[in-house]
């Protein structure tokens, strides 16, 4: 699991009041899917959200 950014929970509370964290994550399974099925998008994603 990788945290790619944080959200402002007060902004999103109008959608749902039940947001428990401000972390936006991507899982290893999601990364593998992007690598396998959308390789150009993966390269773009790395440019925007460097994975550590």
N, C-alpha and C positions, 0 to 999 in steps of 0.2 A: 504494500500500500504506500502510495506516494502522495504527499500533500502538494498540490500544484498552485494553490492560491487560497486566499481567505476572502470571505464575503462579509458584508455589513448586515448582520442579522436583523437590524431594525428595518432595513429596506425590505427584506424578504418576509418579514413578519406579517405583511399584508396578505401574502399568499397562504401562509400557515403559521400559527403561533408556536408550533411544536419543533422548531429548529433547535437542536441540542448543541450544535457545534458550528463554528465559523469556517472550519476546514473543508475545502473542496479536494476530493481525493480521486486518484485513478489507481486501479488495482493492476497487479501483474498480469492477470488474465485479460484485462482490457488492453493493456499495452501489447501483449502477444497477438491479440486479434488485429489491432491496428497494424502491427508489423507485417503480419501474414496477408492481410486482405487489402490494406491501404498503405503500401510502403512509402509513397510520396507524402501522404498525410503524416506519417510517423516522423519523417525528416522535418516537416514543417512544425510539428508539435514539439520536437526537441529544440528547435530554434526559439519557440515562444516560451516553453516550460522545460528548462534544462533538468533532466533526471539525474539525481545523484545517487 
